[in-house]
Amino acid sequence: MKRRRAPQPDTLTPREWEVLSLLSDGLTTGEIAKRHGVAENTVEAELKDIFSKLEIGGRTAAARLSRS
């Protein structure tokens, strides 16, 4: 069985923390993109990177993690 390491908060960039915060506030990908002045695809890529770095499965887990 592969052991998961604990997420390392210092692995996220300030921008990724901001995206994670907006996600936990309930903003959609489109709303986050509009707020940052980027395409939705860009936000989706940022979210994918965040999920990978934190070794989590998706938006719900990310929102829970950022609130803890």
C-alpha positions as CSV (number, residue, x, y, z in Angstrom):
1,M,0.0,0.0,0.0
2,K,1.4,3.4,-1.0
3,R,1.6,5.8,1.8
4,R,0.6,9.4,1.2
5,R,2.7,12.2,2.5
6,A,1.0,15.1,4.2
7,P,0.3,18.0,1.9
8,Q,3.0,20.7,2.1
9,P,1.5,24.1,2.2
10,D,4.8,25.8,1.2
11,T,4.6,24.0,-2.2
12,L,1.9,26.3,-3.4
13,T,2.7,29.6,-5.0
14,P,0.9,32.8,-3.7
15,R,-1.2,32.7,-6.9
16,E,-2.2,29.1,-6.2
17,W,-3.2,30.0,-2.6
18,E,-5.3,32.8,-3.9
19,V,-7.1,30.5,-6.4
20,L,-7.6,27.9,-3.6
21,S,-9.0,30.6,-1.4
22,L,-11.5,31.7,-4.1
23,L,-12.4,28.1,-4.7
24,S,-13.2,27.6,-1.0
25,D,-15.3,30.8,-1.1
26,G,-17.5,29.0,-3.6
27,L,-16.4,30.8,-6.8
28,T,-16.8,28.8,-10.0
29,T,-13.9,28.3,-12.4
30,G,-15.4,31.1,-14.6
31,E,-15.7,33.5,-11.7
32,I,-12.1,32.9,-10.7
33,A,-11.0,33.4,-14.3
34,K,-12.9,36.6,-14.6
35,R,-11.4,37.9,-11.4
36,H,-7.9,37.1,-12.5
37,G,-8.4,38.3,-16.1
38,V,-7.5,34.9,-17.6
39,A,-9.2,32.1,-19.5
40,E,-11.1,29.4,-17.8
41,N,-8.6,26.9,-19.2
42,T,-5.9,28.7,-17.3
43,V,-7.7,28.3,-14.0
44,E,-8.5,24.7,-14.7
45,A,-4.8,24.1,-15.2
46,E,-3.9,25.9,-12.0
47,L,-6.5,23.8,-10.1
48,K,-5.0,20.7,-11.6
49,D,-1.6,21.7,-10.4
50,I,-3.0,22.5,-6.9
51,F,-4.7,19.2,-6.6
52,S,-1.6,17.4,-7.7
53,K,0.7,19.3,-5.3
54,L,-1.6,18.7,-2.4
55,E,-2.3,15.1,-3.5
56,I,-6.1,15.6,-3.3
57,G,-8.9,14.5,-5.7
58,G,-10.7,17.6,-6.5
59,R,-12.6,20.8,-5.7
60,T,-14.4,19.6,-2.6
61,A,-11.3,18.2,-1.0
62,A,-9.4,21.4,-1.8
63,A,-12.1,23.6,-0.3
64,R,-12.2,21.5,2.8
65,L,-8.4,21.6,3.1
66,S,-8.2,25.3,2.7
67,R,-10.7,25.8,5.5
68,S,-8.8,23.6,8.0
